[in-house]
Amino acid sequence: MKLTLIVKKGKNGFLIGQLKELPAVFTQAFTVEELKENIADVLEMYLEDVRESYKPDGEMLLEEELIFA
């Protein structure tokens, strides 16, 4: 899976990072490297939250973990 990190200049020397494909996933840092680490952590938390709140309608026929490289 490919995601696009958008980096903007924030206040007080911060960089603001946001995923273009998932705008709810955003964070801040002082360096681009730190921003990439932070955005990975925030994405993981976001996906965990989505998984926990997922309540499918109808009968589930299959649940399978997929790994995108």
N, C-alpha and C positions, 0 to 999 in steps of 0.2 A: 504494500500500500504506500502510495506517495502522498505526502501532505506538504503544503506550502507554508513556510514560516514568514510572516510579514513583520518587519522590524521598523519601528518608528522611534524617533527621538522623544524622550519624555522630559519631565522636569528634574532639576537637581542632579543631572548627569545620568539618570536612568535611561535604559532602553526598554521599550515596550514591545513584547512579542505576542503575536496572535496567529492562530492557524486559520488560513483563508477558508478551508473547507469546513471548519468547525469553529465559528466565531466565538462561541462560548468558552473556548479554551484560550486563555491569555495569561501572561505573567510579566514580570519585570526583572531586570538585572542590570549590572554595571558593564558587563562584557557580553559579546556575542556567544562565547563558549558557555558562560554561566546561563545565559538566556536559553540556549539549546537544552542544557541539562534541566533547567526549571520547566520548560515547556513539555519535556518528556514526562516529568513527574506529574504535572497538571493533567496531561492527556491520560495518564494511567488512572488518576483519581476520577476524572470525568467518565471514563469507560466503566470503572467499577460502579459508579453511581447509576449509570444507565442500566447496567446489568441487574443491579439490585432492584431497580424500579420497574423492570420489564415484566409485564403481566399479559401474556399472549391470550387472545380470544380464540376459542375453538380448541379442538383436540390436537395436542402436539404429536407429530408423527416422528420427528427426529430432532435430536440435539447433538451437534457435532462441532468440536473446536477446530477452527481454521487458523492457520498461521500464514500471514502474508510476508514474504521476504522482500 
